[in-house]
Amino acid sequence: MANMFVEFRGTLVSLNTLLVTGGQFFATVFAALLSSYPQGWRYMLGLAAIPACLQFIGFIFLPGIYYDICLKFKSMTIVIIYLCAY
C-alpha cells in the first residue's frame, strides 16, 4: 500500500508539512490576539475543542482498511473494490 502513491509522495509530504506549520502559525497569531482579553485562555481552550470534535466525528465515518475488507470478503470482491477505489 505504501508504494501505491510513489509519484505523489514528495508533494503529499510537502503539503502536509506546509499545512501543519501554517496551522501552528495561525493558532499562535489567534492565541496572541485572544491573550489581551482577561479570560482569553478560556476562549482559546473552548475554540480548540471545535476542530477536535469535528475530527472525532469524521473518524467515525472513515471507511475500513483493505485488510478488514480482505478478511470479510472473497478475493474477487477485493479486486473489484480495489479497482473501483482507484
N, C-alpha and C positions, 0 to 999 in steps of 0.2 A: 504494500500500500504506500510505502514511503517513496517508491520510485515512480509513482503514477504522475506526479506533478513536477518532474525534474526541470522542465523548461520554464516553470513559473516560480521555482524555489527562491531564487535571488530576489525577484520582485515581491514575493509574499513576505520574506524576511525583512526587507527594507520597509515595506508598507506597515508591517506590524511594529517595527521599531519607531517609525515616524508617528504612528497613531498613539502608541504608549507614551512617548516623550511629549507629544502635543497635549495629550490628556493631563499629564502631570503639570505641564506649564500652565494650562488654563485653570486647573484646580488650585495651583499656587496663587495665581492672579485673583481668582474668585475668593480664596481664603483671605488674601490681603485686603480686599475690598470689604469683606464682612468683619474683619478684625477691628475695624473702627467702631463698630456698634458694641454697646455694653454686653449684650447677650449674643454676640456674633457666633460664638462657638456652638451654641445650640442650633442655630440655623445651618452651620456647616455640617454638623452631625446629622441633622434631620434631612438635609438635601442630599447627603451622601448615601442615605438609605434608599432613595428612589431608584438609581440605576442598579443597585444590588438586588432589589426586589424584582425589577424588570428582567434582570439576567436570570434569576432563580425561576421565574415563570417561563422564560424561554427554554431553560434546560428541561423542563417537564415535557415540552413538545418536540424535543430533538428525536430524530429517528434512531433506530437501533443500529449498531455497527454490523458490518458484514459477517463477523464471526457468529453473532447471535442469529442472523438470518441463515447461515450455513447449518447451524445446529437444528433449526426449526424446519427447514425445507429440504427437498431433494436437490441434487446437483444441477439439473436442467433449469429449475426455478432460479437458482443462483445466477446462472448465466444470463437469463432473461432480465433479472433485476439489475445485474451489473451493466448490461447493455443499455437498459432504459435510464439508468442513473447517469451514465456518461455518454 
